[in-house]
Amino acid sequence: PYARRPRVLLIEDDYDVAEFLRAALVYQGCAFFHAGDGESALRLASRVMPHVILLDNRLPDTDGHTLMVQFRWLPRAAHIPVIILSRWDTRPDRLASLALGADDFMPKPFDTRELLLRVQNSMKRSARERLTDLRTGIPAAWQMRRELSEARLDKNRALLEFSLAHDPALSPDLSVVRVAQLARALRLTLARWGEEHDYLGGLDE
């Protein structure tokens, strides 16, 4: 099942473009978040753990490629699909973006419908590869098992495990809502009280 409101983070310093995409994504039922520079984007990505990141390749304090590398090293953002939005549509630019871990590349100006389809496809691909739980946007089983294996060998790390018991009286839709609510509560708690390298994920198959 999919999240009722997939979270999309746009990192873009052109506020006209940001407002245009806000309207398009909200109309499609997405929860929209916006950062205008790299520093605030890193904080926001860790806090909201979006399902997809749309990343402009030119920002006032950094460039998209540098920020792409930082996302891949950030525990709570490493699993998130990233689509690069670039004013430069050359083969070297596309190859560099993909080599650094971007999931897709869109030249500017872009067709809005195509971009929305690429956002949907990125989420589906991430779910198929068990990188992201689409109900919650948090890392899924494959990613989580790797983190657990490393944490159990590190005496400086602690583990907290939560289990949501299945209630046969609940419909599948209500079960999804309960999972999403628990994940949201944990995500917000981690954003408020956690440290940069703290991690949150799910093992539900």
Beta strands, then each sheet from edge to edge (+ up, - down):
strand 1: 7-11
strand 2: 31-35
strand 3: 52-56
strand 4: 82-86
strand 5: 104-107
sheet 1: 2+ 1+ 3+ 4+ 5+
end
